[in-house]
């Protein structure tokens, strides 16, 4: 039985990963770690202890707490770390960058040090989950490859680029068995409603205008969360030491087109809901450092790992919209006063 630490396990991608890995990898025991900040929700992991018993455990630790991290490594004798934990929202990083440095950089180094000091052999792997945003902006053509120069535009992407470089330095300096994946925008169940798709769904259901930055022509590349997590498992098991793998589904969408698609889906799914009206789009002042276009070239992962996304965008969007409609109680419970204050600060004067 392999003993795997998954950080950020109560967040959107991490919780989906834990569920999927426990289902697919019967020889894994997962220790799910999360600090349970605003975007980490234990409801996302509900039922796992009952279903998987001795193959699942949860620990509440902030990765900024070096002693807490080291004590966990001493106790558990891990065979690997899959590191999702991060402050991940660009807009929040613009409002308060220091927390992003503390969690994404210092927290990652704490975990690397834990792995360096306490991994039992060189086969134990440290997989670091990163983002396409470290590459900066693309023009109208082309796609990011693993050889693209990193050129971050926001405090968030700068903190992730710094953590990537620390991971690579631990491979080069200490020969720690490290792999990095960089993924495009994820969507699917359990995503905190500050991110574009659940944010728009929530506001549409509540009859609020849908704020779109600038003219809405910015382009993002999208992948369904289960496809990303399948790629993560492949990278953990098959990736070459010290390598970077881009994960994407070759699915570019302009923000305005995605918002309009969500409106059309909601009109169909909520046609029988009393009082539902088609929401209005409200164009707001663009955010600073807003990259124009992201697009990932996943050829290396396809070639070396056998990575191949299975969920089409049409299927994934239908699944996602239906999930947020059917689980309205979930997202209403996790929307706190702090979240509402943030939305007011972010959009009210735009």
Secondary structure as UniProt FT lines:
FT   STRAND          2..7
FT   TURN            9..10
FT   HELIX           12..24
FT   TURN            26..27
FT   STRAND          28..34
FT   TURN            38..39
FT   HELIX           42..45
FT   TURN            46..47
FT   HELIX           48..52
FT   HELIX           53..55
FT   STRAND          56..60
FT   TURN            63..64
FT   HELIX           66..76
FT   STRAND          80..83
FT   HELIX           90..95
FT   HELIX           98..100
FT   HELIX           101..107
FT   HELIX           108..118
FT   TURN            122..123
FT   STRAND          125..131
FT   HELIX           132..135
FT   TURN            146..147
FT   HELIX           155..174
FT   STRAND          178..183
FT   STRAND          185..187
FT   TURN            189..190
FT   TURN            193..194
FT   HELIX           196..205
FT   TURN            206..207
FT   STRAND          210..213
FT   TURN            214..215
FT   STRAND          219..224
FT   HELIX           225..238
FT   TURN            241..242
FT   STRAND          244..247
FT   STRAND          252..254
FT   HELIX           255..269
FT   TURN            270..272
FT   TURN            274..275
FT   STRAND          281..284
FT   TURN            288..289
FT   HELIX           299..305
FT   HELIX           313..326
FT   HELIX           328..334
FT   HELIX           337..347
FT   TURN            348..349
//
